């Protein structure tokens, strides 16, 4: 395992410290040509940092040619001519990958039901692309992503989310980390961003690593509190209005109007709308995107296919306001798109030929069934539990009527049940009373029933005593 000295007190972000450390090891020959680097997950665990931090370091090393990513294999050190003469032999000892403990009833809010992934369709499309001798796909493409994919995304967003955009406003990226990095380059340094508290922890971690100055903004029953936002010096606001993560709050039209008005008051203010899991709404009409309501060109809209298709489909998209396009072209016009053109082509066909719509409808029905089963199980517990955030998304919030939360969590662990405390998602402060996130997408229906049954048993024992 790599030894990289990290100092949180340094001015340099942690991902840069990791990048410099590995780069020096390669330059001195301590890590030789063809040596395999540890996976980002293993290295993150070893260094006690977020996986996003290691991913950013690896991305920089790949970009500069020190290492390369090999599909389904990992990261390997590249041959660097001026260093070849060093030829310092170093024996690389691969450590065994630790086996993660399997949790029988894990109500994780992260991940998707991969048993329903349309493998045969994806393989068919990939085969069609590779059979045709399309040398164009092996050429350098448009920095913003291939036009055909941006066009397909434009139609999809217009029809399903009410987003108003041209292909020229859409930027394709390899995950939200990549897009937020690009956005930071467009907006420049010293950006102050107000973000929801509690918040999607991955987004908070990425924004922090990218050196955004973060201002946590409290929430109420309508979402991010705009009055509290006005009390900060923030010029950016990061929100998930369709189904706030993690509370599940849907921002009503009145609050959306207040937020847009806040952005209009100053020239450099923008709203970053992360349309997190917006595809999954089980009751009522779909909630249009905030971007579609904005007439002032102040919303930066972001979305991903990771939740709707698969986490490994590292294709996300960003719709920039028209006023930011010149800055993007000037700053990032020379950067290549981080997504393989072959992957872009497969997704283009997946969208164009209607496979995505059919897959999404199927997954929506499957998740709705699991969602309804979970709610029915919660209902059977009676007045010892209340549920919020239901009707959309991939999880619900539960409030168990107990005070002994530590004992409750310990007893659940003994029974092989994991639920997720809401307090873990707070940047500062904590909830008045502990609540819990229960996801359902990755669980089998029988496991939802059995797992909630164990929760009920433990609750009953604690209340009786």
N, C-alpha and C positions, 0 to 999 in steps of 0.2 A: 504493500500500500504506500502511496506517495506521502512524503512528509513535507508539508507546506506550513511555514510559520505565519500565523495570522495574528494581526494586532487590531482589535476593534477601535483603538484610539487613533489610529492613523487616518489621515485625510482621505487616502485612497479607499474606494469601496472594496468590500471583501472579494468580489469577483475579479477585480483587477489584481489584488494580492495573489490570488490563486493562479491567475494567468501569468503574472511575472515569475512566480515560483516555478511553475512547470516549464515555462519558456527557458529559464536559465538552466534547468536540469537537462533539457534537450540540447541547448547550445554548448554545454560543457561535455556532453556525451554521457552524462550519468544515466540518462534514459536513451538507449541506443535506437537506431533505425529498426523499424518493424516491431518495436516493443508495444505490447497492448496496454493501454491505460485502463484503470478501473472504471466501471460504469459510473455515471453521474450520481446514481442513487447510492452506490457504495461509498464513493468519495465524500458525498454530502454527509452521510452518516458518520464516517470516520472523522471528518473535520468539524462535525456538529454545526453545520450550516444548512440553509435550505437548498433543495435540489435545483431551484431556479438559479441560485448563485453559481453553482458549478456549471450548469448549462450555459450561462452567459460567458464564463471563462473558456469553456470548450469551444463555443461558437467563435470567439475571438481567435483562438489558436487555429481553428479550421480555416477561418477567413485569411489568416496570415500564412498558411501553408506549413505550419509546424506539425499538425496532425491531420489525419483524414478520417472520415466516418465511413465504415463499411457496413452495408445493409445486413441486418441480422447477426452481426459479429461484434461491432464495437468501434472504439477509437484506437488508431495506430499511429505511431510516430513516422513522419515522412522522412525521406532521404534528402538531406540538405547538403549540397555539393561542398560548400566551403567548410563544413564540419566533418566531412567524410574521413579526412586524414587523421582525426583524433582516434577513431576506432577503439574506444575504451570498452573492454568487455564487461558487461554487467549482467549477472545472472538474475533473471526475472522469475520470481517465485509467485505463482498465482495462489491467492488465498481462496479457500472454499467459500462459496457464497452462502451466507447464513440462511438457514431455513426459517421462514417466517411462520409463526404459530398460527394455525388455522382457527378462526373463531366461528363456531357453528352458527351463531345468530348475530351477524354483523349488520346493523342497520345503518350502514355507511351512506352518506349523501353523495359520495363521489363514485363515478363510473357508470357504465351502461350494461344492459343485458346483451352480452355478446352471443348468446345462443341464437339470437334472431338476425344476426348479421347476414346480408345476402352475399355469401362468399361466391356462389356460382356466378352471379351477375358481375361481381367485381372482377373475377378471373376472366370471364368472357370478354368484358370490355378491354381489359389489359391485353388479352391475347389478340383481339382485333387491332389494337394500336401497334403491337409489336410485329404482327404479320405484315402489315403495310410497311414498305421500306420508306418510312417517313423520316428522312435525315434531318428535317427541319426541327424535330423535337430535341435533337441533340445539339442544336445551336443555342447560343445565348438568347434568351427571350426578353420581353419587355420588363423593365424594372418593377412596374406596378403589377405584373402578372399578365398572363396571356389574355388577349382581348376577348376571345370566345368565352373564357371562364368568367371574366368580369361582366360580360353581357348576360350570361346565364344567371349570375348572382343578382345583377340589376333587376331582371325580370322577376326573380323569386322574391326579392325584398319588396318590390313594388306591390306584388299581388298578395303576399302573405303578411307583410308588416307595415305597409303604407309608407315605405321609405321613398323619398324623392331624391333620385341621384342619376347622374350620367356615368358611363363607363370611365370617363376621365377622372371621376372623383374616387373611384374604388381602388384600393391598394390591397394586394394579396400578401399574406405573411405566414410564416411557419409558427403558428401559435400566437397567443396573446402577448407573450413575452417579447417576441420579435416585433410585433406591431407597436407596442408601447415604447420599445427602444427607438423605432423609427420616428414615432410621434415626438419623443423627447428631442431628437435631432432637429425636427422641423420647428418646434416651439422654442428651442434654445434652453440654456441653463437657467437656474434660479427660478424655476416655476414653483408656485405655492398651490397645493391642491387640497381641496376639502373633500374628504371621503366619508362615507357612511360608517357609523359606529353603532352596532357591530358591523363587520365587513367580511367580504370574501378574502380569506387570509392570503391566498396566492397572489391576488391583485395587490394587496398591501405590501407583501414581501417584494414583489417586482418593482413597484413604484419606489419603495425605499432604496432598493439596490441601484435604481437608476437616478438616484439623488434628487428626486422630487421632495420638496419640503412639505411634509404631511401635516394637515390640520384635521383631526378627528371631529366630525360633526354629529351630534346626537340625533336620534330619530324619534318620531312620534307615530301615531297610528296611520298617518298618511305618507310616511317615508321620511326622507332627509328633511330636517327642519331648516327651511330657507332663512328664517330669522337668525338662527344660530350661525348659518353660513355667512350671513352679512356681517356678523361680529368678527369674523376672521379677516385676514389679509389675502385670502385665496383668490387667485384669478382663474382657477380651474375647479370644476366640481365633477367627481367621479360617482356615478349613480347606476343602479340597476332597477329602473322604474317598473318594468313589466312584472317582475316577481323578485323582490329584494332578497338577496342572499346575505344572511341566512334567515331572516325573520319571515319571509314570504309575503311581506306587505306589497300591495299593488298601489302605485302612486296614482291618485285620482287626477282628473283633468285640471281642477283648480290649483293643486300643488304644482303640477307640471307647468302651468302658466306662470306661477310665481318664479319658478326656477328659470324659465326662459327670459322673464323680465329682468331677473338678476344678471343674466349673461349680457343682455342688451345694454345695460347701464354703462359698461366700460368697453373700450375697443379691444383690449387684450383678454377679455373673459370668454371662456368656452366651457361647454358641458361635454364630458365624455360619457356617452351612454353605452354601457355594457349590457347587451340584450341577452343576459344570462338565461338559459333554458326557456326562452320565450315560446318555443315551438310547442311546449307541452301545457296545454290548457284543457281541462276536462269538463268544465261546466261554464255555460255562458259564452258570449262572443269573445273572439280574440281581442286583446288590448293593442291598439296601434302603437307603433314606436313613437317615442318623444320626438325623434328627428322629423317625422312627418307633420308634426304640429308647428314646427319652428319655421317662421317666415323671415328670420333675421340672419340665417346662415351662421348659427352659433353652436350647432351640435356636431360633435365628432362621434359617429356611430360605429360600434364594434360588435362583431359576432363571430361564431365559430361553428364548424361542422363536427366538432369533437363530441358534443352531447347527443346530437341527432344521429350520427353514423357510428363513430368509434373514436376513442381517445387517441389512437395511433394515426388517425387521419389528421395530420398536423397542418390543416389548412384553415386559416382564419381570414377575416376581411375587415377592412376599415373604410368607412365612407367619410372623406374629408370635406369640410365646408369649402365652397369654391374659392373663398378668399385665402385659403391656405395652400392651394395647388401651386401657385408660383414659388412659394417658399419650399415646398416639397421637391419640385423639379430642380431648383437651384441647389438645394442641400443634398438630396439623395438621388438625383438623376443618374449618377454613375454607379450606384449600388445595384447589384443583381438581385432578382427576386429569390428569396430563400427556399422556395418550394420547387421541387423537381418538376420539369415541364411534362414529364410522363404522368406524374400524379395529377397535375393540373388537367391534363387531357382526359384521364379516366373520370375525374369528378365532373368535368364539363359534359361528357356523354351521360353520366349518371343523372345529372340534372336535366339535360335536354330531352332525354328519352323517357322521362317520367318515372324513372326508378326511385329517385329520391322522394318524390311525393307519395308513392305507394309505400315505400319503407317507413316514412314518417307517419303515415296514417296507421300502419300496422303497429308501430311502436307506441303511438299515442293510445291505441286501444288496449295494448298489453299493459302499459303503465297505469292506465285508468283503472283496469281491473285490480291491479296490485294496490293502487292508491285507495280504492273503495274497500278492499278487504282489510287494509290497515285501519281505516276509519271505523269500520264495523267492529273490529276487535277492540279498538279504543272505546267505542260506545258501550260495549259489553262490560267495561270496567266500572261504569256508573259515574257517580260524581267525584270519584277520587282522581279523575284526570280531565283536563280540558285540552282541546286541540285548536290550533290556529295555523294560518298559512296554507290551508288546504284548497283544493280546486285547481291547482296549477303547480308546475315545477316537478322536482324529483324528490322532495322531502316535505315533512310537516314538522311543526313545532308543538311539543307536548309540555303541559304543565301538570306535574304530579303533586297532589296535595299532601306533601310530606316536608318535614324540616330536616330529617337526618339524611341529607343527600350523599354524604361520604359513605355512610353505611349502605345506602341504597346502591351506589355504584359498585361497591366492593362485593355485595351479594350478587349483583348481576354478572360481574366478572367470573365469579365462582361457577355460575350456571352457564357460562359460555355465551353471554349476551353482551353486546356492546352498543351503547347509545352515546350520543355526542353532546356534552354540555355546551349550552349557548355562551357561557362566560368565556370560553376559549376563543371566541370570535371578536372579543372586545379589544380595541387598541388601548383604550384607557377606561378606567372605571369598571363596573360590573353591573349585571342586571339586579334589580331590586330583589328578585327571587329567581333561583336557578330554574331554567327550563332546558329542554333537551330536543336535539334534532334527531329525527328518525327518517332515514332514507329507505327506499323500497325497491329501487330499480334492479339491483343485482341479486335480490333475494328471490328464492322460489316461493310460490304462494303458500305451500305447506309450512315453510320455514317462518313466514310472517306470522301465521296462525300460532305455531308452536312457540316462537320467540316471544310474542306478546302474551301468550299464556304464562310463560315463566315470569314476565314482568308483573303480571297480575298477582301471581302467587307471592312474590317477594314483597310487593306493596301491601298485600293483606297481612302478612306476617309483621311487617314494620308497624302498620297502623294498630294491629291488635295489641302489640306490646306498648 
